[in-house]
Amino acid sequence: MQVKNAATVSTANSLEATPWWRVGLMWMVIGGPATVVVAGFATLAIAIMNPDPVYTVRNAGVAAEMPAVQGRNHAATPHGIPQTPPP
């Protein structure tokens, strides 16, 4: 026969009698994802109320951009690799 002392019985009864909303770990498990969902909706509201402007005009020949364009083209060209067609 197993002897139970008063501390063991009270601990077992208190765990069984505790409602789910009074357990702190449960609020951490539910609270984290709930906070992320609320933050997502807040971000969506900000994005809808303040849309980014769409730039449609493109000045491709601006003199200030020419060094960047030349550098990009230079980096994209193969150096020292013979240009042989595939068989």
C-alpha positions as CSV (number, residue, x, y, z in Angstrom):
1,M,0.0,0.0,0.0
2,Q,1.3,3.4,-0.9
3,V,1.2,6.1,1.7
4,K,0.4,9.6,0.5
5,N,1.3,12.6,2.6
6,A,-0.8,15.8,2.8
7,A,1.6,17.7,0.4
8,T,1.2,15.1,-2.4
9,V,-2.5,15.0,-2.1
10,S,-2.9,18.8,-2.1
11,T,-0.6,19.2,-5.1
12,A,-2.4,16.5,-7.1
13,N,-5.8,18.0,-6.3
14,S,-4.7,21.5,-7.1
15,L,-3.5,20.5,-10.6
16,E,-6.7,18.7,-11.4
17,A,-8.9,21.5,-10.1
18,T,-7.1,24.4,-11.9
19,P,-9.1,25.8,-14.8
20,W,-7.2,26.1,-18.1
21,W,-7.3,29.9,-18.1
22,R,-5.4,30.1,-14.9
23,V,-2.4,28.2,-16.1
24,G,0.4,30.7,-17.0
25,L,2.1,28.4,-19.6
26,M,-1.2,28.2,-21.6
27,W,-1.2,32.0,-22.0
28,M,2.4,31.8,-23.3
29,V,1.5,29.1,-25.8
30,I,-1.6,31.0,-27.1
31,G,-0.4,34.5,-26.5
32,G,2.7,34.3,-28.7
33,P,0.9,33.3,-31.9
34,A,-2.0,35.6,-31.1
35,T,0.4,38.6,-30.8
36,V,1.9,37.7,-34.2
37,V,-1.6,37.6,-35.8
38,V,-2.5,41.0,-34.3
39,A,0.8,42.5,-35.5
40,G,0.2,41.0,-39.0
41,F,-3.2,42.7,-39.2
42,A,-1.7,46.0,-38.0
43,T,1.0,45.8,-40.6
44,L,-1.7,45.0,-43.3
45,A,-3.7,48.1,-42.2
46,I,-0.6,50.3,-42.4
47,A,0.2,48.9,-45.8
48,I,-3.3,49.5,-47.1
49,M,-3.6,53.0,-45.7
50,N,-0.1,54.1,-46.9
51,P,0.7,52.4,-50.3
52,D,4.1,52.9,-51.8
53,P,4.2,55.1,-54.9
54,V,4.7,53.5,-58.3
55,Y,7.4,55.0,-60.3
56,T,6.6,54.7,-64.0
57,V,9.1,57.2,-65.6
58,R,12.5,55.6,-66.3
59,N,15.4,57.7,-67.5
60,A,17.8,55.1,-68.8
61,G,20.3,57.5,-70.3
62,V,20.9,59.7,-67.4
63,A,24.6,60.7,-67.3
64,A,24.8,60.1,-63.5
65,E,23.9,56.4,-64.0
66,M,26.4,55.7,-66.8
67,P,29.3,54.6,-64.6
68,A,27.0,52.1,-62.8
69,V,25.7,50.8,-66.1
70,Q,29.2,50.4,-67.5
71,G,30.3,48.6,-64.4
72,R,27.3,46.3,-64.5
73,N,28.0,45.5,-68.2
74,H,31.7,45.0,-67.5
75,A,31.0,42.6,-64.7
76,A,28.5,40.6,-66.8
77,T,30.9,40.0,-69.7
78,P,33.0,36.8,-69.5
79,H,36.8,37.4,-69.4
80,G,39.2,34.9,-70.7
81,I,36.5,32.3,-71.4
82,P,36.5,31.3,-75.1
83,Q,33.2,31.7,-76.7
84,T,32.7,28.2,-78.3
85,P,29.2,27.1,-79.4
86,P,27.9,24.0,-77.7
87,P,28.1,20.8,-79.8
